[in-house]
């Protein structure tokens, strides 16, 4: 538990340094929402992918990444209407952006499912997913206008070198903390006789998804709905492509095909329903939709016990 808490703290600190680095270098604000924030909050999944693949624990990598997609798109969007009620904020995303990012996520999940059903994650598979991520990122840069504007506070930013050092230290701390988490999961699974994939898809995925949820609630308090959409859906896209593939790119690994495929299909169906619901509701995230998304999330637990 201490390692999981440390991962969340370090993620937030690292993301904060990355955001300040972007401001100090006068980068486009849209990079913070769609690319920088989503990549930053996915640091635990990326570290987990590399270390679990190196340790030949492919189920932990795939279970965490797929579970993170599921947790973020259901739990992440599900809790926001309740947080909005407390802050008296209305949540409405741009319908066009919901469609573009949603289709991108569905494409990544389809590609991922075609890989996990083989039971082996090769370097070639990893290159395909990484190529998909790069292509989608390029398309996003072309079709999504950079109209998001963050209200830059009048503060004195430090030199870019300072933030680069802080980011490096954050990565180092995340690596150590994630290593401890993976070792703990392996030990607990062996001790209780629980499949590693189940623990990774449920408990570990929820833990590594907390930075995305926390960042989205923080953005909601400032009325930055565009950042919320870019962070949640952007993180899901990263999890379904970049983060899950970065480990096998260096360390090809075997996985439990049946468990990965069944949980992946449910994740795909849930993602499609969430995206379709938001798009059909013209980008409005209402309390009723939030309840629906939370229900999808809760159903996952008995379903996971049955399939895994």
N, C-alpha and C positions, 0 to 999 in steps of 0.2 A: 504493500500500500504506500509506503514511503517513497519507493521508486516511481510509482505512478504519479504521485503528487509532485515529485521533483520534475518529471517529464512535463507536466502541465505548466509548472512555474517557469521552467527554462524555455518552453515553447513561447510563452507570452513575452518573456524578456527578449528572446531572440527576434520575434516578430516586431517588437517595439523598436529594436535596433535597426531592423531592416526597413521599417517605415521611416524612421528618422534619417537613415542613409538616403532613401529615395528623395525625401524632402531636401536634404542638404545638397544633393546633386541635381535638384530641380527636375526630377523625372515626372512623367505624366501620372496624374492621380489614378487613372484607370488601372495602371499596373499594380497599384496597391490593392485594389479590390479584386480584380480578376486573376492576376498572376502572382503578385508579391504576397498578398495575404493568404491566398489559397495554398501556395507553395510553402509559406512559412508555417502555417498551422498544420501542415502535413509532415512536418519534420519527424514526429514520432513514428509515423508509418514508414517513411523513407529509411530511417535508421533501423527500424524493425526488419524491413525487407532485406537490407544488406546483411545484418548480423544473423538473422534466422536462416537465410540462404547459406551463409558461410558455415553455420553450425548444422547444416543439412536438415533443418526443420522447416521444410516447405509448407507444411500445413499451417504453421504459425504465421508465415508470410501471407499466404492466400486467404486464410481465415480472417486475419486482422484487416487486410485491405478491403475484402468484400464486405465484411461486417461493418467497417467504417463507412462505406458507401451507404449501406442500409441504415445505419444509425443516424448519419448526418441528414439524409434526405427525409427520413420519417420523424425521428426525435428532434432533429434540428429545426425543421419547419414546424413541427407539432407544438413545441413549447413557445414559439415566438408570439402567437396571438395572445397567450396568457400573460407573457411579459409585456406585450403592448397594452393590455388592459390595465396593468399596474402603472404604466408610464403615460397612459392616455394617448398613445400613438396609433395611427392607422398604418397598416402595412399594405402597400401596393407596389408591385414590380411592373416594369415595362413588359407588356405582353410579347413583344418581339424578342426581347432578351431571354425570356423564359423559353420560348420556342427554340432559339438558336442553341442555348446552353443545354437544354433538355435533349434535343436531338443528338448533340455531341456526346452526352453521357450515354444514351442508349446505344450509339455506335460503339463506344468503348467497351460497354458491357457485352455486346454481341461478340466482339473480337476476343474478349477475355474468356467467355464461355467456350468458344471454339478451341481455346488453348487448354483450359483446365480439364476438359473432358478426355484428353489424351493421357492424363496422369503424370505428365512430365513437362517441366518448364525449362526449355532449352534457351541457349543464347539467341538463336534465330527467332524464337517466339518473343523474347524480350525486345529484340530489335524491331520487330513488327509493331509491338505496343508502343515503344518509344517513338517510332516513326509516326504512328497514328496520333500520338500526343502533340508532336511538333507540327503536323499538318493542321490539326484542329486549332492549335494556338495561332498559327499563321492566318487561318480563316477568320478566327475571332478578331484578330487585329485589323482585318480588312472590312468586315461587315458590321462590327460593333463600333459606333462612333465614340470618340473619347470626350464625352460630354459630362462625365461625372466630375463634380467639383467638391473637394474637401475644403472646409473652412480652416485655412492654415492659421494656427495660433501664432501670435507675435512672441516667439521665444527665440533665444539664441541657440542655434544648433552647433554642435561640436564638429570637429573635422571629420571627413569621411573615413579616415584611417581609424579613428576611435571606434566608430560603429562597426568597421570591418573586424577589428580585434574582438569586440563584444560578440559579434556573430560567430566568429571562430570558437570562442570560449563556450558559447551556447551549444554549438555542434558537438564539441568535446564532451560536455556534460550530458547531453542527450544520448551520446553513444554509450557512455558508462551506465546511465540509468536504464536504457533500453536493454542492455546486455543483462543486467540484473533481473529485469522483468522476464526476459525469455528464459533464463535459467530457472527462475521461480516457477514459471508455467510448466516447464518440463518436469520439474520435481513434483509439483502438485498433481499433475496428470498421472505420473507413475505411481504416486502414493495412493491416490483415490481410484485409480483405474479409469479415469475419464479421458475420452479422446481429446487430443491436443487441438484438433480443429474446432471442436465445440467451444472450448474455453476461449480460443482465439477469436472466433466469430461473434461471441457474445461479450464476455467480460473485458477482454483486452481491447476489442474494437470500441466499446463504449468509452473506455479510459482514454484511448488515443484520439477519440472524437471530441473530447471535452474542449480542447482549444478552439475548434470551429464554432461550437455552440456558444462559448464564452465571448468570442470575438463578435459573433452575430448579435448577441444581446447588447454588447457595448456599442455596436454600430446603431442598433435600434434606438438607444437612448439619445443618440445624436441625430436621429432622423435620416441616417444614411442607408436607405433601403437598397440602393444600387450596390453598395458594398456588401450588404447581406447576401444578395442573390449571387454576386460574383464569388463570394467567399464559400458559400455552401455548395452550389453546383460546381464551382471551379475546383473545390477540394474533392468532390466526388469524382470528377473527371481525372484529377491527378491520381487519386487512389486506384481507379480502374485502369490506369495506363502507366504513368511514370513510376509511382511509388512501388507498385507490385512487380514491375519489370526490372527495376534498377538492381535488385539483389541477384536474380537469376542471370542477368547480363554478365556478371562476374563469376557467379557460382550456380550453374545449372542444378536443379534439384527436383526430386520426385514429390508428388502430392497425392492426396486421396481423391481420386477422380470423382467418385460417386457423391461424396459429401460436398465437394466444391461445386459440382454441377447443380445439385439440388438446391443448395443455398444460393447459388448464383442465379438460378431461374427465379427464385422467390424475390431476390434483390432486384432483378430486371423488371419483374411484374410490378413490384411496389414502386420502383422509380418511374415507370411508365404511368402508373396511376397518379402519382404525385404531380408529375409534370403536366399531364393531361388536365388534371383538376385545376391547377393554377392557370393554365392557358385558357381553359374554357371559362374560368371565372374572371377573365380579363386582367390577370395578374394580381387580383386581390386575395390576400391570405386572411381568411375570416376565422372566427372561433370554431365554426362547424367543420371547416377543412382541417384545422388544427387537431380537433378531436378524431377525425378520420385518420389522419397521419399517425397519431399516437396509438390508435387501435391497431393499425398495421404493424407498428413497432411491438406492441404487446403480444400479438399473435405469433410473432417470430419465435418466442421462447418455447412454447409447446411444440411448434413445428420443427424447431431445431433439434429438440430431444428425439422427435420421431424419425427425422431423416439422418441424423448424425450418430 
